[in-house]
């Protein structure tokens, strides 16, 4: 009974994270898309996420990194995050996804994570300006990847050998994956503070 309760809480955490941060990522993508359209219609307009010289969406939007595939990157979020939201709702409703589906979803989340952090480091070191809404997308993508990885490791959707899965399961039950995600985000915060020391001055 205790194991079932632990699994139930873990299930609620996993798909709750997917729903909440899927919605947050979708909202950020929507606002970025609206702001980009506003910028194109009124080039001299002041966007609401233009906080100062460091946190400035307008500057980032005008770079080639903001449209890697020939259209605003935020359009990708408008296509991808609704799928995440649906998965979150379905998971909370008790739906069990096929093993192959969740493995493919992990690969897609991984690609999204790599892209998000490529953009993050481009923003920090190449553009040297931060987009607040882009940071929301990066954090959301990180936590979504971690939550799905937690689920896939728990359910052995990667078809690991029994003896390896037993060790991984013990690791997951101690929430070490959550700890690593927290440490990673703390490191990214440190990167920002080191690159932009004027933030805390």
Secondary structure as UniProt FT lines:
FT   HELIX           2..41
FT   TURN            43..44
FT   TURN            48..49
FT   STRAND          55..56
FT   HELIX           57..61
FT   HELIX           64..67
FT   TURN            68..69
FT   HELIX           74..92
FT   TURN            93..94
FT   HELIX           99..121
FT   HELIX           122..127
FT   HELIX           132..155
FT   TURN            156..158
FT   HELIX           162..173
FT   TURN            174..175
FT   HELIX           176..195
FT   HELIX           197..200
//
